[in-house]
C-alpha cells in the first residue's frame, strides 16, 4: 500500500512541476544561467572596535559613571566630537562606513574614555582604526581636539590594541621602577 502511495505522490509532484514551469524542458545550462543572472546582495557586517584615549585636561568624577547625568552627556558629546573629527570628517576615508559610538565608559585619574565605535565595512581592523585616530591627532595643528587635550603617546603605546587596560591588571613584571 505504501509503495502505491509513494508512486502516486511522485507522479503528482512531477505533474505539478511540469505544469508550474509551463512544461518547458529545463536544462542544467538554463538553470545555471538563471542563477548567475540573479544578482545577490549580502548585507555588509557591522564591526565594533574599542578605542581608548587619555584626556589630560579633564578631571574624573563619579558623575561620569552615570549615563543620565549632565556631566556624562557633556563629556560623551565632546569625545564623540573627537571621534567624528577622526572618522567622519568631509575628507575622511571612513566617512561612508563610520556608524558612530555605540558605547562609552569613563574611568579614573587620569581620565580615560573607553569608546566602542562601529564601522559597516569589511575593509577595516583595529590597526587601521588606531592609525586613523592617531593621524587625526597628528594632522590637527591645534593642541586640542574638540576642546580635549589627548595624550597621543598613551593611545600609540597600546601595542596591537586600542582597548583600555588598567595598569593594575598588567603582570607585575611589566611594571618597572627606577631607584633614586
N, C-alpha and C positions, 0 to 999 in steps of 0.2 A: 504494500500500500504506500509506504514512504517513497519508494522508487518512482511510482507513478506521479505522486505529488511533486517530487523534485523535477521530473521531466516536464510536467505541466508548468511549474513555476519558471523553469528555464526558458520554455517556449514563449511564455507571456513576456518575460523580460526581453528576449530578443525581439519580439513583435513591437514592444514599446520603444525599444532603442531605435529600430529602423523607422518607425513612424515619427519619432521625435526628430530624427535627423533628415526627414524627408526622403528616406530610403535611398539616399545617395551613397555610393560606395566610398568608404574612407580609406585613405592610405596613410602609412606612417609619415610620409613626406608632408602631407597636408596637416597632420596633427602637429608636427614639429614646426612648420611654418606658422601655424596659429599660435603656438606657444612663444615663438620668437617675436611675432608682431605685437603681442600684448605686452606693452611696457609695464614693468613692475617697479613701483617706487616703495622704498622702505624708509620708515622714519629715522631721522638722524638721532642717535642716542644723546642723552644729556649727561655730561660728565661734571662731577663736582671735585674741586680741589681746595685744600686747606692752605691758606696763606697767612702767615703770622708777621706782624710788624710791631716794632717797639716805638712808642710815641714818647718823645722826651720832653715835650712842653705841656703835658697834661698830667694831672695827678689822679691816681686811682682812688675811688671812694666806693662805699658799699652800694650807693645808688646805681652804679654801673652794673650791678648784678641783677637788678630788677628791670626787665624789658619794658615795663609800663611807666617807668619813671621818666620825667623830662630830661634828666641828665643822660640817661641811657640813649634816649631818642636823639638828643643833640649830638652825642658822640657817634652814634650809628650813622647819622647823616653826614658828619664830617669824614668819617672813614670811608663810607660809600662814595663820597665825592672823590676821594683819592683814588679809589679803585676805578671809578668812571674815567678819571684822567688817564689811567694806565691802560684800560682795556676797551673803553667806549668813546674815545675821542674821535674827532672827524677824520683824522688820518691814521687811525689805529687799524692794524690788520685784523684785529679780533672784533671790530665794531659789529659785524653781521652775526657773529656767533656768541658774543658775550650775553649772558642772560641775567647777570646781576648777582647780588648777595643773597644767599639762602639762609645763612645763619651767621651770627656774630656773637662772640663772647669776649668779655674783658676780664683781666686779672691783674693782680698786684704790682708792686713797685719794682722796677719802673713799669709804667702802664703798657700792657701788651694787649693787642687786638688780634684775636684768632678768628679769621673770617673763612667762611665756606662760600666759594664763588663757583658759578655754574657756566659752562660753555656747551653749546649744542653743535658739536663737530667731532669728527674722529681724528682730526689733524692737530691734536694738542696733547701735551702731557705736563707733568709737574715741573720739568726742567724749563719748558717753554714759558709756562706761567711765571716762574721765578725770574727768568731772563727779561721778559716783557715788563714786569713790575720794576726791576732794578733799572732797566733802560729808561723808564718813565721818570724815575728819581734823578738819574744822571742827565737826562735831556732837559729837565726843568731848571732854568737858571736861578730860580728863587731858592732860598734856603728852606722854604717850607712848601708843602703841597697842600692846598686847600686849608691853609692855616695850621697844619700839623707838621711839627718837626719830627722826621723819621730817622731812626738810626739805620742807615743803609748797611753798615757792617754786620748788624745783627741778622738781617734777612739774608745777606750774601753768605754769612757764615753757617747757615743751616745746610750743611753738606748733604746734597742729594735730596733734601726735603724742604718743604715750605711750611711744615707744621710747627706749631709752638711746642716746646718741651720745657718742662720745669727743670731747672738746674738740680733740684733735689732728686729728680728721677734718674739723673745721669749716674753711671757707676762711679764709685769713689776714686778709682784710679784715673779717671778722666780729669778730675779736679786737681790742679797742682798749685802749690803755694811757694812763694819765694821767701827765704829767711831775710830778716832785716839786718 
